[in-house]
Structure formats: C-alpha cells, structure tokens
C-alpha cells in the first residue's frame, strides 16, 4: 500500500512540475481499446466514450480533438473512480490511467466546437487514428459520409474502420416534399428530400422522365422513386447537362437517387422503363381472352 502511494505521489509531483500545455507526458503503454464511441444528440455537445481492456500497469488513452477537460471521468465498470492524469491539453492530448485495471475501464468526456449547424442540417468534422463508431439520434434516417449517402434504416450508427478524418452531414429534421403522380388508375408518391426549395415538379410518360426545379446550389437532393413508375438505369440532367448521381435500393418497390447539383436549375431524371399506357392494351387483351375462351366453353358445355 505504501509503495502504491509513493508511486502516485511521484507521478503527481511530475505533473505539477511540467506544464501540461508545453509537453505531452506518457506513463504507460497505449491502451487496448475494446470500443470507441461518439454519441450525437440534439445539443452541440458530442459525448465520447472509450472502453479500455484490463491491464497490469498504467496505460495511455489518446483523446479526440477539442475535448472539454473538466468533463473527463475515468471509472471501472462498477462506476468506481480510477486514478488518472491528463497531458498534452489541446488537439494532441491523452489520459494516463495510473493504476492497474482489474476490470474494463471507461473513459468519458465531452467535445465542443466540432459541429456546424444550420436550420436543417448538421455537419461534423472529426478524426481518430483507430476504429471508432458514431451513434446518431433515433430519428436520423440518412447521413452523408464524405458526401456518400448512407441509409441507417434500423441501425443506430456507423463504424469508421481503421479510423481517419471524416466529414459527416445529416438532416436535423428531414425536409421532405411528396409529389403525387396519377397515371390512369395508378397513384404513386415521389419523395424529394432536400433543404433547397423545389418547384415545378412534372412527370412525362412519353419521355419516360420526371423533372423539377432546385433554387439553391450545392444542396444535396435525395429522390425516392417508385420503380414501377420509372425504372432504371437512369440519366440525370441539370439544365440538359449530364451530372453524376448515387443509386441505392430503398425497399422492394422504391429506388433512391442522390445528387448534389452545383448550381440552380432544372433537374431531369430519365428512365429506361415507364408505366405503360394500360388503356391502349386492355381492350385488345380482353378481346384476345374472349376469342380463346369461346372454343373451351363449347367443348366443355354442360348437358
């Protein structure tokens, strides 16, 4: 017990002599981290959680940038506090757990100033050298990871395998426009998700296309399109110029297209198949069925 107190006293003395801001002090080997999570909610504060495996001696845990020093806590799985020290305050900081870890240790803290928010969209710029996860609010349905669309569906978050710097964007509240298309006796819903204003929606059966106008540039646009109404592969135009898009399966009936128009203008989505004009074929089909049915009726007539 005396030996343990002496070691901790020496460590604390070193921390007192050397300013944290001027040097990064390491007292142990890099910790083995079972999991690393960032938890996002409706506030501007991001919560970080590191689960550290048991260890026979001191270990170091590197922290995310922009951590709030006074929010740091280090406990075991039972919530009991563990001795720790902090060094390298700033964007290159770590926590040293100064005593052996008999059970898993949990390091928690908050991050600030890593969010950019508008009325409808949030943007997160973050990085870490190891695999980490980001947990979103339950109502978050879509995210853009480095501009690539990801559907969360029933998943709570994503994993950044191998770590690295990333940019994540997502809608705070999904800005959805639903356009109703009626063709003959069929009704379809085309959903457009964007924080840009959308006008002049139109469906043309003859040209196998839908079109609408976007009034703000550099705004992401997601279109949820019934494949029965307009099937792919697709060609997407902005004012008659071809632009790129991402395509994913939304569900068994709908396809999801994601575009990022660099300027305002008219968006046109042209498909290769379109719901047919049933009214042209129904009389022919009925007549054909009647012609085939009459001989069978005569052959199997009841006596």
C-alpha positions as CSV (number, residue, x, y, z in Angstrom):
1,X,0.0,0.0,0.0
2,X,2.9,2.4,0.9
3,X,4.6,1.6,-2.4
4,X,1.4,2.4,-4.3
5,X,1.0,5.7,-2.5
6,X,4.7,6.6,-3.2
7,X,4.4,5.9,-6.9
8,X,1.2,8.0,-7.2
9,X,2.9,10.8,-5.2
10,X,5.9,10.8,-7.6
11,X,3.7,10.9,-10.6
12,X,1.6,13.8,-9.2
13,X,4.9,15.7,-8.5
14,X,6.0,15.3,-12.1
15,X,2.6,16.6,-13.3
16,X,3.0,19.6,-11.0
17,X,6.5,20.5,-12.3
18,X,5.9,20.2,-16.0
19,X,3.1,22.3,-17.5
20,X,0.6,20.2,-19.5
21,X,0.4,22.7,-22.3
22,X,4.2,22.6,-23.0
23,X,4.7,18.8,-23.1
24,X,2.8,15.5,-23.5
25,X,3.7,13.1,-20.7
26,X,3.2,9.4,-21.1
27,X,3.3,7.0,-18.1
28,X,2.2,3.7,-19.7
29,X,1.8,1.7,-22.8
30,X,-1.0,2.5,-25.3
31,X,-4.3,1.1,-24.0
32,X,-6.1,-1.7,-25.7
33,X,-9.4,-0.2,-26.6
34,X,-12.4,-2.5,-26.9
35,X,-14.6,0.2,-28.3
36,X,-14.6,3.9,-29.0
37,X,-17.9,5.8,-29.5
38,X,-19.1,9.3,-30.3
39,X,-22.7,9.9,-29.3
40,X,-24.6,12.7,-31.0
41,X,-27.8,14.2,-29.8
42,X,-29.8,17.4,-30.3
43,X,-27.2,19.6,-28.5
44,X,-23.9,21.0,-29.8
45,X,-22.0,18.8,-27.3
46,X,-20.7,15.4,-28.6
47,X,-20.1,12.7,-26.0
48,X,-17.1,10.4,-26.3
49,X,-16.7,7.0,-24.6
50,X,-13.7,4.7,-24.6
51,X,-13.9,1.2,-23.2
52,X,-10.4,0.0,-22.1
53,X,-9.4,-3.6,-21.5
54,X,-7.9,-4.8,-18.2
55,X,-4.2,-4.1,-17.7
56,X,-1.5,-4.9,-15.1
57,X,0.1,-1.4,-15.3
58,X,-0.5,2.2,-16.4
59,X,-1.9,2.7,-19.9
60,X,-2.4,5.8,-22.1
61,X,-5.6,6.7,-23.9
62,X,-5.4,9.2,-26.7
63,X,-8.4,11.6,-26.9
64,X,-10.4,13.2,-29.6
65,X,-9.7,16.8,-30.5
66,X,-11.5,19.6,-28.8
67,X,-12.2,17.7,-25.6
68,X,-13.6,19.6,-22.6
69,X,-11.0,18.9,-19.8
70,X,-13.4,19.3,-16.8
71,X,-15.8,16.7,-18.3
72,X,-13.3,13.8,-18.2
73,X,-14.1,10.9,-16.0
74,X,-12.3,7.5,-15.6
75,X,-14.1,4.7,-13.8
76,X,-14.3,0.9,-13.8
77,X,-17.4,-1.0,-14.9
78,X,-18.9,-0.6,-11.5
79,X,-18.6,3.2,-11.6
80,X,-15.7,3.4,-9.1
81,X,-13.2,6.2,-9.9
82,X,-9.7,5.3,-11.1
83,X,-6.6,7.4,-10.7
84,X,-5.6,9.2,-13.9
85,X,-3.6,12.1,-15.2
86,X,-4.0,14.4,-18.3
87,X,-1.3,15.7,-20.6
88,X,-1.0,17.5,-23.9
89,X,-4.1,19.6,-23.5
90,X,-5.4,20.7,-26.9
91,X,-5.6,18.7,-30.1
92,X,-2.9,16.2,-29.1
93,X,-4.0,15.1,-25.6
94,X,-4.1,11.8,-23.7
95,X,-5.3,10.4,-20.4
96,X,-3.0,8.1,-18.4
97,X,-4.7,5.6,-16.2
98,X,-2.2,5.4,-13.3
99,X,-3.2,2.1,-11.7
100,X,-3.8,-1.4,-12.8
101,X,-7.1,-2.1,-14.4
102,X,-8.7,-5.3,-12.9
103,X,-11.9,-4.9,-15.0
104,X,-12.7,-2.8,-18.0
105,X,-12.1,0.9,-17.6
106,X,-14.4,3.6,-19.1
107,X,-13.1,7.0,-20.1
108,X,-15.9,9.6,-20.8
109,X,-15.7,13.2,-21.8
110,X,-17.4,15.8,-24.0
111,X,-16.3,17.5,-27.2
112,X,-17.1,21.0,-28.3
113,X,-16.7,23.2,-31.5
114,X,-16.8,20.3,-33.9
115,X,-20.3,20.9,-35.2
116,X,-21.6,23.2,-37.8
117,X,-25.3,23.6,-37.8
118,X,-27.9,25.3,-40.0
119,X,-31.7,25.2,-39.5
120,X,-32.0,21.8,-41.2
121,X,-28.5,20.2,-41.5
122,X,-25.6,19.4,-39.1
123,X,-22.0,18.9,-40.2
124,X,-19.4,17.0,-38.1
125,X,-15.7,17.1,-38.9
126,X,-13.8,14.6,-36.7
127,X,-10.9,12.1,-36.8
128,X,-9.2,9.4,-34.7
129,X,-6.3,7.0,-35.5
130,X,-8.3,3.9,-34.5
131,X,-11.6,2.4,-35.5
132,X,-14.5,4.3,-33.9
133,X,-18.2,4.4,-34.0
134,X,-20.7,7.3,-34.3
135,X,-24.1,6.9,-32.7
136,X,-26.9,9.1,-34.0
137,X,-30.3,10.1,-32.7
138,X,-33.0,7.5,-33.4
139,X,-34.9,9.6,-35.9
140,X,-31.8,10.1,-38.1
141,X,-32.6,8.2,-41.3
142,X,-29.9,9.3,-43.8
143,X,-26.4,10.6,-43.4
144,X,-23.7,11.7,-45.8
145,X,-20.2,10.3,-45.1
146,X,-17.6,12.2,-47.1
147,X,-20.5,13.1,-49.4
148,X,-21.6,9.5,-49.9
149,X,-25.2,8.7,-48.9
150,X,-25.7,6.1,-46.2
151,X,-29.2,4.8,-45.1
152,X,-29.2,4.0,-41.4
153,X,-32.5,2.2,-41.5
154,X,-32.8,0.2,-38.3
155,X,-29.1,0.8,-37.4
156,X,-28.1,3.2,-34.7
157,X,-24.8,4.4,-36.2
158,X,-21.8,3.7,-38.3
159,X,-18.3,2.4,-37.8
160,X,-15.2,4.1,-39.2
161,X,-12.9,1.1,-39.7
162,X,-9.2,1.9,-39.3
163,X,-10.0,5.4,-38.2
164,X,-9.1,8.6,-40.1
165,X,-10.6,12.0,-40.6
166,X,-14.2,12.2,-41.9
167,X,-17.0,14.6,-42.6
168,X,-20.5,13.6,-41.7
169,X,-23.6,15.5,-42.6
170,X,-27.2,14.7,-41.7
171,X,-30.6,16.4,-41.5
172,X,-31.8,17.6,-38.1
173,X,-35.4,17.3,-39.4
174,X,-35.9,15.6,-42.7
175,X,-37.2,18.3,-45.2
176,X,-39.4,16.1,-47.4
177,X,-41.6,17.1,-50.4
178,X,-44.1,14.4,-51.5
179,X,-45.3,14.7,-55.1
180,X,-48.3,12.7,-56.1
181,X,-48.3,11.2,-59.6
182,X,-51.5,9.8,-61.1
183,X,-51.4,7.8,-64.3
184,X,-54.6,6.1,-65.5
185,X,-55.8,4.3,-62.3
186,X,-52.4,4.2,-60.7
187,X,-51.2,6.5,-57.9
188,X,-47.5,7.0,-57.0
189,X,-45.6,9.0,-54.4
190,X,-42.3,10.6,-55.4
191,X,-40.4,11.9,-52.4
192,X,-37.8,14.6,-52.6
193,X,-35.6,15.2,-49.6
194,X,-33.6,18.4,-49.6
195,X,-33.2,21.7,-47.8
196,X,-33.4,23.5,-51.1
197,X,-36.7,24.9,-52.4
198,X,-38.3,22.6,-55.1
199,X,-40.7,23.8,-57.7
200,X,-42.4,22.8,-61.0
201,X,-42.4,19.1,-60.5
202,X,-43.6,17.2,-63.6
203,X,-43.9,13.6,-64.8
204,X,-43.9,12.8,-68.5
205,X,-44.9,9.3,-69.5
206,X,-44.0,9.8,-73.2
207,X,-40.4,10.9,-72.5
208,X,-40.0,8.5,-69.5
209,X,-38.9,11.3,-67.2
210,X,-39.6,13.3,-64.1
211,X,-38.4,16.9,-63.7
212,X,-38.3,19.6,-61.0
213,X,-36.5,22.9,-60.3
214,X,-34.0,23.5,-57.5
215,X,-33.4,27.1,-56.4
216,X,-30.2,26.8,-54.4
217,X,-26.8,25.5,-55.4
218,X,-24.6,22.9,-53.6
219,X,-27.7,21.5,-51.8
220,X,-27.9,17.7,-51.6
221,X,-31.1,16.2,-53.1
222,X,-32.4,12.7,-52.4
223,X,-35.2,11.3,-54.6
224,X,-37.2,8.2,-53.5
225,X,-38.7,6.9,-56.7
226,X,-41.2,4.0,-57.3
227,X,-39.5,1.7,-59.9
228,X,-42.9,0.8,-61.3
229,X,-43.4,4.4,-62.2
230,X,-39.9,5.0,-63.7
231,X,-37.4,2.2,-63.9
232,X,-33.6,2.4,-64.4
233,X,-30.9,2.7,-65.4
234,X,-31.2,6.4,-65.2
235,X,-29.8,9.5,-66.8
236,X,-29.8,12.7,-64.6
237,X,-29.5,16.1,-66.2
238,X,-29.1,19.6,-64.8
239,X,-30.3,22.1,-67.4
240,X,-29.6,19.5,-70.2
241,X,-26.1,18.7,-68.9
242,X,-25.4,15.2,-67.5
243,X,-24.5,15.1,-63.8
244,X,-23.5,12.2,-61.5
245,X,-25.7,10.5,-59.0
246,X,-25.7,7.7,-56.5
247,X,-28.3,4.9,-56.6
248,X,-29.4,2.6,-53.9
249,X,-32.3,0.3,-53.2
250,X,-34.7,1.9,-50.7
251,X,-37.1,-1.1,-50.4
252,X,-38.7,-3.7,-52.7
253,X,-40.7,-1.1,-54.5
254,X,-38.6,2.1,-54.5
255,X,-35.1,3.2,-55.6
256,X,-33.2,6.0,-54.0
257,X,-31.2,8.5,-56.1
258,X,-28.8,11.0,-54.5
259,X,-27.5,14.1,-56.4
260,X,-25.6,17.2,-55.5
261,X,-26.3,19.9,-58.1
262,X,-23.6,22.6,-58.1
263,X,-25.9,25.2,-59.4
264,X,-29.6,26.1,-59.5
265,X,-31.7,24.9,-62.5
266,X,-34.0,22.2,-63.8
267,X,-33.3,18.6,-62.7
268,X,-34.5,15.9,-65.2
269,X,-34.4,12.2,-64.4
270,X,-34.8,10.0,-67.4
271,X,-35.5,6.3,-67.0
272,X,-35.5,3.4,-69.5
273,X,-38.8,1.9,-68.5
274,X,-42.0,3.6,-67.5
275,X,-45.5,2.5,-66.5
276,X,-47.3,1.7,-69.8
277,X,-50.5,3.3,-71.1
278,X,-52.8,0.5,-70.0
279,X,-55.8,1.9,-71.7
280,X,-54.4,1.1,-75.1
281,X,-53.9,-2.6,-74.3
282,X,-56.9,-3.5,-72.1
283,X,-59.5,-3.8,-75.0
284,X,-57.1,-5.9,-77.1
285,X,-56.3,-8.2,-74.1
286,X,-60.0,-8.6,-73.3
287,X,-60.8,-9.4,-76.9
288,X,-58.0,-12.0,-77.1
289,X,-59.2,-13.7,-73.9
290,X,-62.8,-13.9,-75.2
291,X,-61.6,-15.4,-78.5
292,X,-59.7,-18.1,-76.6
293,X,-62.5,-18.8,-74.1
294,X,-65.3,-19.4,-76.6
295,X,-64.0,-22.7,-78.0
296,X,-63.4,-24.0,-74.5
297,X,-66.9,-23.1,-73.4
298,X,-68.3,-25.0,-76.4
299,X,-66.1,-28.1,-75.7
300,X,-67.0,-28.3,-72.0
301,X,-70.6,-27.2,-72.2
302,X,-72.8,-29.0,-69.7
303,X,-75.7,-31.3,-70.8
